[in-house]
Amino acid sequence: MDNLVSILNFQNLNSEVKATILRHIQNWGIAFEGKPSLSYSVQIYRNLQQESMSTQLRMPAMVNIEIHRLEVSPKGSFRL
């Protein structure tokens, strides 16, 4: 997540790349709301909302409903 945020600060970042990164962060921020183990994504999303990137985060989120059921097993693999 930190790497994505640092890429957003590149001066000559392609606008399509920037929009894609912001869209994913927004989707994760919304999808992971209320999941304590994934709260860092929500925190990053809220920080970006408060910064200058807030106008670019207002596009409708395209969150897949299935992501809300996503769980991480103790071994780090994902399962639905």
Distance bins in CASP14 RR format, pairs under 12 A and 6 or more apart:
PFRMAT RR
TARGET T0000
AUTHOR 0000-0000-0000
RMODE 2
METHOD distances of the structure
MODEL  1
1 7 0 0 0 0 0 1 0 0 0 0 0
1 8 0 0 0 0 0 1 0 0 0 0 0
1 21 0 0 0 0 0 1 0 0 0 0 0
1 24 0 0 0 0 1 0 0 0 0 0 0
1 25 1 0 0 1 0 0 0 0 0 0 0
1 28 0 0 0 0 1 0 0 0 0 0 0
1 29 0 0 0 0 0 1 0 0 0 0 0
1 32 0 0 0 0 0 1 0 0 0 0 0
1 38 0 0 0 0 0 1 0 0 0 0 0
1 39 0 0 0 0 0 1 0 0 0 0 0
1 40 1 0 0 1 0 0 0 0 0 0 0
1 41 1 0 0 1 0 0 0 0 0 0 0
1 42 0 0 0 0 0 1 0 0 0 0 0
1 43 0 0 0 0 1 0 0 0 0 0 0
1 44 1 0 1 0 0 0 0 0 0 0 0
1 45 0 0 0 0 1 0 0 0 0 0 0
1 47 0 0 0 0 0 1 0 0 0 0 0
1 48 0 0 0 0 0 1 0 0 0 0 0
2 8 0 0 0 0 0 1 0 0 0 0 0
2 9 0 0 0 0 0 1 0 0 0 0 0
2 25 0 0 0 0 0 1 0 0 0 0 0
2 40 0 0 0 0 1 0 0 0 0 0 0
2 41 0 0 0 0 0 1 0 0 0 0 0
2 43 0 0 0 0 0 1 0 0 0 0 0
2 44 0 0 0 0 1 0 0 0 0 0 0
2 47 0 0 0 0 0 1 0 0 0 0 0
3 9 0 0 0 0 0 1 0 0 0 0 0
3 10 0 0 0 0 0 1 0 0 0 0 0
3 21 0 0 0 0 1 0 0 0 0 0 0
3 25 0 0 0 0 0 1 0 0 0 0 0
3 44 0 0 0 0 0 1 0 0 0 0 0
4 10 0 0 0 0 0 1 0 0 0 0 0
4 13 0 0 0 0 0 1 0 0 0 0 0
4 17 0 0 0 0 0 1 0 0 0 0 0
4 18 0 0 0 0 0 1 0 0 0 0 0
4 20 0 0 0 0 1 0 0 0 0 0 0
4 21 1 0 1 0 0 0 0 0 0 0 0
4 22 0 0 0 0 1 0 0 0 0 0 0
4 23 0 0 0 0 0 1 0 0 0 0 0
4 24 1 0 0 1 0 0 0 0 0 0 0
4 25 1 0 0 1 0 0 0 0 0 0 0
4 26 0 0 0 0 0 1 0 0 0 0 0
4 28 0 0 0 0 1 0 0 0 0 0 0
4 40 0 0 0 0 0 1 0 0 0 0 0
4 41 0 0 0 0 0 1 0 0 0 0 0
4 44 0 0 0 0 1 0 0 0 0 0 0
4 45 0 0 0 0 0 1 0 0 0 0 0
4 48 0 0 0 0 0 1 0 0 0 0 0
4 53 0 0 0 0 0 1 0 0 0 0 0
5 13 0 0 0 0 0 1 0 0 0 0 0
5 18 0 0 0 0 0 1 0 0 0 0 0
5 21 0 0 0 0 1 0 0 0 0 0 0
5 22 0 0 0 0 0 1 0 0 0 0 0
5 24 0 0 0 0 0 1 0 0 0 0 0
5 25 1 0 0 1 0 0 0 0 0 0 0
5 40 0 0 0 0 0 1 0 0 0 0 0
5 41 0 0 0 0 0 1 0 0 0 0 0
5 43 0 0 0 0 0 1 0 0 0 0 0
5 44 1 0 0 1 0 0 0 0 0 0 0
5 45 0 0 0 0 0 1 0 0 0 0 0
5 47 0 0 0 0 1 0 0 0 0 0 0
5 48 1 0 0 1 0 0 0 0 0 0 0
5 51 0 0 0 0 1 0 0 0 0 0 0
5 53 0 0 0 0 1 0 0 0 0 0 0
6 13 0 0 0 0 0 1 0 0 0 0 0
6 21 0 0 0 0 0 1 0 0 0 0 0
6 44 0 0 0 0 0 1 0 0 0 0 0
7 13 1 0 0 1 0 0 0 0 0 0 0
7 14 0 0 0 0 0 1 0 0 0 0 0
7 17 1 0 0 1 0 0 0 0 0 0 0
7 18 0 0 0 0 1 0 0 0 0 0 0
7 20 0 0 0 0 0 1 0 0 0 0 0
7 21 1 0 0 1 0 0 0 0 0 0 0
7 22 0 0 0 0 0 1 0 0 0 0 0
7 24 0 0 0 0 0 1 0 0 0 0 0
7 25 0 0 0 0 0 1 0 0 0 0 0
8 14 0 0 0 0 0 1 0 0 0 0 0
8 15 0 0 0 0 0 1 0 0 0 0 0
8 17 0 0 0 0 1 0 0 0 0 0 0
8 18 1 0 0 1 0 0 0 0 0 0 0
8 19 0 0 0 0 0 1 0 0 0 0 0
8 20 0 0 0 0 0 1 0 0 0 0 0
8 21 1 0 1 0 0 0 0 0 0 0 0
8 22 1 0 0 1 0 0 0 0 0 0 0
8 23 0 0 0 0 0 1 0 0 0 0 0
8 24 0 0 0 0 0 1 0 0 0 0 0
8 25 0 0 0 0 1 0 0 0 0 0 0
8 44 0 0 0 0 0 1 0 0 0 0 0
8 47 0 0 0 0 0 1 0 0 0 0 0
8 48 1 0 0 1 0 0 0 0 0 0 0
8 51 0 0 0 0 1 0 0 0 0 0 0
8 52 0 0 0 0 0 1 0 0 0 0 0
8 53 1 0 0 1 0 0 0 0 0 0 0
8 56 0 0 0 0 1 0 0 0 0 0 0
8 57 0 0 0 0 0 1 0 0 0 0 0
9 18 0 0 0 0 0 1 0 0 0 0 0
9 21 0 0 0 0 0 1 0 0 0 0 0
9 48 0 0 0 0 0 1 0 0 0 0 0
9 51 0 0 0 0 0 1 0 0 0 0 0
9 52 0 0 0 0 0 1 0 0 0 0 0
9 53 0 0 0 0 1 0 0 0 0 0 0
10 17 0 0 0 0 1 0 0 0 0 0 0
10 18 0 0 0 0 1 0 0 0 0 0 0
10 21 0 0 0 0 0 1 0 0 0 0 0
11 18 0 0 0 0 0 1 0 0 0 0 0
12 18 0 0 0 0 0 1 0 0 0 0 0
13 19 0 0 0 0 0 1 0 0 0 0 0
13 20 0 0 0 0 0 1 0 0 0 0 0
13 21 0 0 0 0 1 0 0 0 0 0 0
13 22 0 0 0 0 0 1 0 0 0 0 0
13 53 0 0 0 0 0 1 0 0 0 0 0
13 56 0 0 0 0 0 1 0 0 0 0 0
14 20 0 0 0 0 1 0 0 0 0 0 0
14 21 0 0 0 0 0 1 0 0 0 0 0
15 21 0 0 0 0 0 1 0 0 0 0 0
15 22 0 0 0 0 0 1 0 0 0 0 0
15 56 0 0 0 0 1 0 0 0 0 0 0
16 22 0 0 0 0 0 1 0 0 0 0 0
16 23 0 0 0 0 0 1 0 0 0 0 0
16 56 0 0 0 0 0 1 0 0 0 0 0
17 23 0 0 0 0 0 1 0 0 0 0 0
17 24 0 0 0 0 0 1 0 0 0 0 0
18 24 0 0 0 0 0 1 0 0 0 0 0
18 25 0 0 0 0 0 1 0 0 0 0 0
18 48 0 0 0 0 0 1 0 0 0 0 0
18 52 0 0 0 0 0 1 0 0 0 0 0
18 53 0 0 0 0 1 0 0 0 0 0 0
18 56 1 0 0 1 0 0 0 0 0 0 0
18 57 0 0 0 0 0 1 0 0 0 0 0
19 25 0 0 0 0 0 1 0 0 0 0 0
19 26 0 0 0 0 0 1 0 0 0 0 0
19 53 0 0 0 0 0 1 0 0 0 0 0
19 55 0 0 0 0 0 1 0 0 0 0 0
19 56 1 0 0 1 0 0 0 0 0 0 0
19 57 0 0 0 0 0 1 0 0 0 0 0
19 58 0 0 0 0 0 1 0 0 0 0 0
19 59 1 0 0 1 0 0 0 0 0 0 0
20 26 0 0 0 0 0 1 0 0 0 0 0
20 27 0 0 0 0 0 1 0 0 0 0 0
20 56 0 0 0 0 0 1 0 0 0 0 0
20 59 0 0 0 0 0 1 0 0 0 0 0
20 62 0 0 0 0 0 1 0 0 0 0 0
21 27 0 0 0 0 0 1 0 0 0 0 0
21 28 0 0 0 0 0 1 0 0 0 0 0
21 44 0 0 0 0 0 1 0 0 0 0 0
21 45 0 0 0 0 0 1 0 0 0 0 0
21 48 0 0 0 0 1 0 0 0 0 0 0
21 53 0 0 0 0 1 0 0 0 0 0 0
21 56 0 0 0 0 1 0 0 0 0 0 0
21 57 0 0 0 0 0 1 0 0 0 0 0
22 28 0 0 0 0 0 1 0 0 0 0 0
22 29 0 0 0 0 0 1 0 0 0 0 0
22 44 0 0 0 0 0 1 0 0 0 0 0
22 45 0 0 0 0 1 0 0 0 0 0 0
22 48 1 0 0 1 0 0 0 0 0 0 0
22 49 0 0 0 0 0 1 0 0 0 0 0
22 51 0 0 0 0 0 1 0 0 0 0 0
22 52 0 0 0 0 0 1 0 0 0 0 0
22 53 1 0 0 1 0 0 0 0 0 0 0
22 54 0 0 0 0 1 0 0 0 0 0 0
22 55 0 0 0 0 0 1 0 0 0 0 0
22 56 1 0 1 0 0 0 0 0 0 0 0
22 57 1 0 1 0 0 0 0 0 0 0 0
22 58 0 0 0 0 1 0 0 0 0 0 0
22 59 0 0 0 0 1 0 0 0 0 0 0
22 61 0 0 0 0 0 1 0 0 0 0 0
23 29 0 0 0 0 0 1 0 0 0 0 0
23 30 0 0 0 0 0 1 0 0 0 0 0
23 45 0 0 0 0 0 1 0 0 0 0 0
23 48 0 0 0 0 0 1 0 0 0 0 0
23 53 0 0 0 0 0 1 0 0 0 0 0
23 56 0 0 0 0 1 0 0 0 0 0 0
23 57 0 0 0 0 1 0 0 0 0 0 0
23 58 0 0 0 0 0 1 0 0 0 0 0
23 59 1 0 0 1 0 0 0 0 0 0 0
23 60 0 0 0 0 1 0 0 0 0 0 0
23 61 1 0 0 1 0 0 0 0 0 0 0
23 62 1 0 0 1 0 0 0 0 0 0 0
23 63 0 0 0 0 0 1 0 0 0 0 0
24 30 0 0 0 0 0 1 0 0 0 0 0
24 31 0 0 0 0 0 1 0 0 0 0 0
24 32 0 0 0 0 0 1 0 0 0 0 0
24 41 0 0 0 0 1 0 0 0 0 0 0
24 44 0 0 0 0 0 1 0 0 0 0 0
24 45 0 0 0 0 0 1 0 0 0 0 0
24 48 0 0 0 0 0 1 0 0 0 0 0
24 57 0 0 0 0 0 1 0 0 0 0 0
24 59 0 0 0 0 0 1 0 0 0 0 0
24 61 0 0 0 0 0 1 0 0 0 0 0
24 62 0 0 0 0 1 0 0 0 0 0 0
24 63 0 0 0 0 0 1 0 0 0 0 0
24 64 0 0 0 0 0 1 0 0 0 0 0
24 67 0 0 0 0 0 1 0 0 0 0 0
25 31 0 0 0 0 0 1 0 0 0 0 0
25 32 0 0 0 0 0 1 0 0 0 0 0
25 40 0 0 0 0 0 1 0 0 0 0 0
25 41 1 0 0 1 0 0 0 0 0 0 0
25 42 0 0 0 0 1 0 0 0 0 0 0
25 43 0 0 0 0 0 1 0 0 0 0 0
25 44 1 0 0 1 0 0 0 0 0 0 0
25 45 1 0 1 0 0 0 0 0 0 0 0
25 46 0 0 0 0 0 1 0 0 0 0 0
25 47 0 0 0 0 1 0 0 0 0 0 0
25 48 1 0 0 1 0 0 0 0 0 0 0
25 49 0 0 0 0 1 0 0 0 0 0 0
25 51 0 0 0 0 0 1 0 0 0 0 0
25 53 0 0 0 0 1 0 0 0 0 0 0
25 56 0 0 0 0 0 1 0 0 0 0 0
25 57 1 0 0 1 0 0 0 0 0 0 0
25 59 0 0 0 0 0 1 0 0 0 0 0
25 61 0 0 0 0 0 1 0 0 0 0 0
25 63 0 0 0 0 0 1 0 0 0 0 0
26 32 0 0 0 0 0 1 0 0 0 0 0
26 33 0 0 0 0 0 1 0 0 0 0 0
26 41 0 0 0 0 0 1 0 0 0 0 0
26 42 0 0 0 0 0 1 0 0 0 0 0
26 44 0 0 0 0 0 1 0 0 0 0 0
26 45 1 0 0 1 0 0 0 0 0 0 0
26 46 0 0 0 0 0 1 0 0 0 0 0
26 48 0 0 0 0 1 0 0 0 0 0 0
26 49 0 0 0 0 1 0 0 0 0 0 0
26 53 0 0 0 0 1 0 0 0 0 0 0
26 54 0 0 0 0 0 1 0 0 0 0 0
26 56 0 0 0 0 1 0 0 0 0 0 0
26 57 1 0 1 0 0 0 0 0 0 0 0
26 58 0 0 0 0 1 0 0 0 0 0 0
26 59 1 0 0 1 0 0 0 0 0 0 0
26 60 0 0 0 0 1 0 0 0 0 0 0
26 61 1 0 1 0 0 0 0 0 0 0 0
26 62 0 0 0 0 1 0 0 0 0 0 0
26 63 0 0 0 0 1 0 0 0 0 0 0
27 33 0 0 0 0 0 1 0 0 0 0 0
27 41 0 0 0 0 1 0 0 0 0 0 0
27 42 0 0 0 0 0 1 0 0 0 0 0
27 45 0 0 0 0 1 0 0 0 0 0 0
27 57 0 0 0 0 0 1 0 0 0 0 0
27 59 0 0 0 0 0 1 0 0 0 0 0
27 60 0 0 0 0 0 1 0 0 0 0 0
27 61 1 0 1 0 0 0 0 0 0 0 0
27 62 1 0 0 1 0 0 0 0 0 0 0
27 63 1 0 1 0 0 0 0 0 0 0 0
27 64 0 0 0 0 1 0 0 0 0 0 0
27 65 0 0 0 0 0 1 0 0 0 0 0
27 67 1 0 0 1 0 0 0 0 0 0 0
27 68 0 0 0 0 0 1 0 0 0 0 0
28 35 0 0 0 0 0 1 0 0 0 0 0
28 38 1 0 0 1 0 0 0 0 0 0 0
28 39 0 0 0 0 0 1 0 0 0 0 0
28 40 0 0 0 0 1 0 0 0 0 0 0
28 41 1 0 1 0 0 0 0 0 0 0 0
28 42 1 0 0 1 0 0 0 0 0 0 0
28 43 0 0 0 0 0 1 0 0 0 0 0
28 44 0 0 0 0 1 0 0 0 0 0 0
28 45 1 0 0 1 0 0 0 0 0 0 0
28 46 0 0 0 0 0 1 0 0 0 0 0
28 48 0 0 0 0 0 1 0 0 0 0 0
28 57 0 0 0 0 0 1 0 0 0 0 0
28 61 0 0 0 0 1 0 0 0 0 0 0
28 62 0 0 0 0 0 1 0 0 0 0 0
28 63 0 0 0 0 1 0 0 0 0 0 0
28 64 0 0 0 0 0 1 0 0 0 0 0
28 67 0 0 0 0 1 0 0 0 0 0 0
28 68 0 0 0 0 0 1 0 0 0 0 0
28 70 0 0 0 0 0 1 0 0 0 0 0
29 35 0 0 0 0 1 0 0 0 0 0 0
29 38 0 0 0 0 1 0 0 0 0 0 0
29 39 0 0 0 0 1 0 0 0 0 0 0
29 40 0 0 0 0 1 0 0 0 0 0 0
29 41 1 0 1 0 0 0 0 0 0 0 0
29 42 1 0 1 0 0 0 0 0 0 0 0
29 43 0 0 0 0 1 0 0 0 0 0 0
29 44 1 0 0 1 0 0 0 0 0 0 0
29 45 1 1 0 0 0 0 0 0 0 0 0
29 46 1 0 0 1 0 0 0 0 0 0 0
29 47 0 0 0 0 0 1 0 0 0 0 0
29 48 0 0 0 0 1 0 0 0 0 0 0
29 49 0 0 0 0 1 0 0 0 0 0 0
29 57 0 0 0 0 1 0 0 0 0 0 0
29 61 0 0 0 0 1 0 0 0 0 0 0
29 63 0 0 0 0 1 0 0 0 0 0 0
29 67 0 0 0 0 0 1 0 0 0 0 0
29 68 0 0 0 0 0 1 0 0 0 0 0
30 38 0 0 0 0 0 1 0 0 0 0 0
30 41 0 0 0 0 1 0 0 0 0 0 0
30 42 0 0 0 0 1 0 0 0 0 0 0
30 45 1 0 0 1 0 0 0 0 0 0 0
30 46 0 0 0 0 0 1 0 0 0 0 0
30 49 0 0 0 0 0 1 0 0 0 0 0
30 57 0 0 0 0 0 1 0 0 0 0 0
30 59 0 0 0 0 0 1 0 0 0 0 0
30 60 0 0 0 0 0 1 0 0 0 0 0
30 61 1 0 1 0 0 0 0 0 0 0 0
30 62 0 0 0 0 1 0 0 0 0 0 0
30 63 1 0 1 0 0 0 0 0 0 0 0
30 64 0 0 0 0 0 1 0 0 0 0 0
30 65 0 0 0 0 0 1 0 0 0 0 0
30 67 0 0 0 0 1 0 0 0 0 0 0
30 68 0 0 0 0 1 0 0 0 0 0 0
31 38 0 0 0 0 1 0 0 0 0 0 0
31 41 0 0 0 0 1 0 0 0 0 0 0
31 42 0 0 0 0 1 0 0 0 0 0 0
31 45 0 0 0 0 1 0 0 0 0 0 0
31 61 0 0 0 0 1 0 0 0 0 0 0
31 62 0 0 0 0 0 1 0 0 0 0 0
31 63 1 0 1 0 0 0 0 0 0 0 0
31 64 1 0 0 1 0 0 0 0 0 0 0
31 65 0 0 0 0 1 0 0 0 0 0 0
31 66 0 0 0 0 1 0 0 0 0 0 0
31 67 1 0 1 0 0 0 0 0 0 0 0
31 68 1 0 0 1 0 0 0 0 0 0 0
31 69 0 0 0 0 0 1 0 0 0 0 0
31 70 0 0 0 0 1 0 0 0 0 0 0
32 38 1 1 0 0 0 0 0 0 0 0 0
32 39 1 0 0 1 0 0 0 0 0 0 0
32 40 0 0 0 0 1 0 0 0 0 0 0
32 41 1 0 1 0 0 0 0 0 0 0 0
32 42 1 0 1 0 0 0 0 0 0 0 0
32 43 0 0 0 0 1 0 0 0 0 0 0
32 44 0 0 0 0 0 1 0 0 0 0 0
32 45 0 0 0 0 1 0 0 0 0 0 0
32 46 0 0 0 0 0 1 0 0 0 0 0
32 61 0 0 0 0 0 1 0 0 0 0 0
32 63 0 0 0 0 1 0 0 0 0 0 0
32 67 0 0 0 0 1 0 0 0 0 0 0
32 68 0 0 0 0 1 0 0 0 0 0 0
32 70 0 0 0 0 1 0 0 0 0 0 0
32 71 0 0 0 0 0 1 0 0 0 0 0
32 72 0 0 0 0 0 1 0 0 0 0 0
33 39 0 0 0 0 1 0 0 0 0 0 0
33 41 0 0 0 0 1 0 0 0 0 0 0
33 42 1 0 1 0 0 0 0 0 0 0 0
33 43 0 0 0 0 0 1 0 0 0 0 0
33 45 0 0 0 0 1 0 0 0 0 0 0
33 46 0 0 0 0 1 0 0 0 0 0 0
33 61 0 0 0 0 0 1 0 0 0 0 0
33 63 0 0 0 0 1 0 0 0 0 0 0
33 67 0 0 0 0 0 1 0 0 0 0 0
33 68 0 0 0 0 1 0 0 0 0 0 0
34 41 0 0 0 0 0 1 0 0 0 0 0
34 42 1 0 0 1 0 0 0 0 0 0 0
34 43 0 0 0 0 0 1 0 0 0 0 0
34 68 0 0 0 0 1 0 0 0 0 0 0
35 41 0 0 0 0 1 0 0 0 0 0 0
35 42 0 0 0 0 1 0 0 0 0 0 0
35 67 0 0 0 0 0 1 0 0 0 0 0
35 68 0 0 0 0 1 0 0 0 0 0 0
35 69 0 0 0 0 0 1 0 0 0 0 0
35 70 0 0 0 0 1 0 0 0 0 0 0
35 71 0 0 0 0 1 0 0 0 0 0 0
35 72 0 0 0 0 1 0 0 0 0 0 0
36 42 0 0 0 0 1 0 0 0 0 0 0
36 43 0 0 0 0 0 1 0 0 0 0 0
37 70 0 0 0 0 0 1 0 0 0 0 0
37 71 0 0 0 0 1 0 0 0 0 0 0
37 72 1 0 0 1 0 0 0 0 0 0 0
37 74 0 0 0 0 0 1 0 0 0 0 0
37 76 0 0 0 0 0 1 0 0 0 0 0
38 44 0 0 0 0 0 1 0 0 0 0 0
38 45 0 0 0 0 0 1 0 0 0 0 0
38 67 0 0 0 0 0 1 0 0 0 0 0
38 68 0 0 0 0 0 1 0 0 0 0 0
38 70 0 0 0 0 1 0 0 0 0 0 0
38 71 0 0 0 0 0 1 0 0 0 0 0
38 72 0 0 0 0 1 0 0 0 0 0 0
38 78 0 0 0 0 0 1 0 0 0 0 0
39 45 0 0 0 0 0 1 0 0 0 0 0
39 46 0 0 0 0 0 1 0 0 0 0 0
40 46 0 0 0 0 0 1 0 0 0 0 0
40 47 0 0 0 0 0 1 0 0 0 0 0
41 47 0 0 0 0 0 1 0 0 0 0 0
41 48 0 0 0 0 0 1 0 0 0 0 0
41 67 0 0 0 0 0 1 0 0 0 0 0
42 48 0 0 0 0 0 1 0 0 0 0 0
42 49 0 0 0 0 0 1 0 0 0 0 0
43 49 0 0 0 0 0 1 0 0 0 0 0
43 50 0 0 0 0 0 1 0 0 0 0 0
44 50 0 0 0 0 0 1 0 0 0 0 0
44 51 0 0 0 0 0 1 0 0 0 0 0
44 53 0 0 0 0 0 1 0 0 0 0 0
44 57 0 0 0 0 0 1 0 0 0 0 0
45 51 0 0 0 0 0 1 0 0 0 0 0
45 53 0 0 0 0 0 1 0 0 0 0 0
45 54 0 0 0 0 0 1 0 0 0 0 0
45 57 1 0 0 1 0 0 0 0 0 0 0
45 61 0 0 0 0 1 0 0 0 0 0 0
45 63 0 0 0 0 0 1 0 0 0 0 0
46 53 0 0 0 0 0 1 0 0 0 0 0
46 54 0 0 0 0 0 1 0 0 0 0 0
46 57 0 0 0 0 1 0 0 0 0 0 0
47 53 0 0 0 0 1 0 0 0 0 0 0
47 54 0 0 0 0 0 1 0 0 0 0 0
47 57 0 0 0 0 0 1 0 0 0 0 0
48 54 1 0 0 1 0 0 0 0 0 0 0
48 55 0 0 0 0 0 1 0 0 0 0 0
48 56 0 0 0 0 1 0 0 0 0 0 0
48 57 1 0 0 1 0 0 0 0 0 0 0
48 58 0 0 0 0 0 1 0 0 0 0 0
49 55 0 0 0 0 1 0 0 0 0 0 0
49 56 0 0 0 0 0 1 0 0 0 0 0
49 57 1 0 1 0 0 0 0 0 0 0 0
49 58 0 0 0 0 1 0 0 0 0 0 0
49 61 0 0 0 0 0 1 0 0 0 0 0
50 57 0 0 0 0 0 1 0 0 0 0 0
51 57 0 0 0 0 1 0 0 0 0 0 0
53 59 0 0 0 0 0 1 0 0 0 0 0
61 67 0 0 0 0 0 1 0 0 0 0 0
63 70 0 0 0 0 0 1 0 0 0 0 0
64 70 0 0 0 0 1 0 0 0 0 0 0
64 80 0 0 0 0 0 1 0 0 0 0 0
65 80 0 0 0 0 0 1 0 0 0 0 0
66 78 0 0 0 0 0 1 0 0 0 0 0
66 79 0 0 0 0 0 1 0 0 0 0 0
66 80 1 0 0 1 0 0 0 0 0 0 0
67 78 0 0 0 0 0 1 0 0 0 0 0
67 80 0 0 0 0 1 0 0 0 0 0 0
68 80 0 0 0 0 0 1 0 0 0 0 0
69 78 0 0 0 0 0 1 0 0 0 0 0
69 79 0 0 0 0 1 0 0 0 0 0 0
69 80 1 0 1 0 0 0 0 0 0 0 0
70 76 0 0 0 0 0 1 0 0 0 0 0
70 77 0 0 0 0 0 1 0 0 0 0 0
70 78 1 0 0 1 0 0 0 0 0 0 0
70 79 1 0 0 1 0 0 0 0 0 0 0
70 80 1 0 0 1 0 0 0 0 0 0 0
71 77 0 0 0 0 1 0 0 0 0 0 0
71 78 1 0 0 1 0 0 0 0 0 0 0
71 79 1 0 1 0 0 0 0 0 0 0 0
71 80 1 0 0 1 0 0 0 0 0 0 0
72 78 1 0 0 1 0 0 0 0 0 0 0
72 79 1 0 0 1 0 0 0 0 0 0 0
72 80 0 0 0 0 0 1 0 0 0 0 0
73 79 1 0 1 0 0 0 0 0 0 0 0
73 80 0 0 0 0 0 1 0 0 0 0 0
END
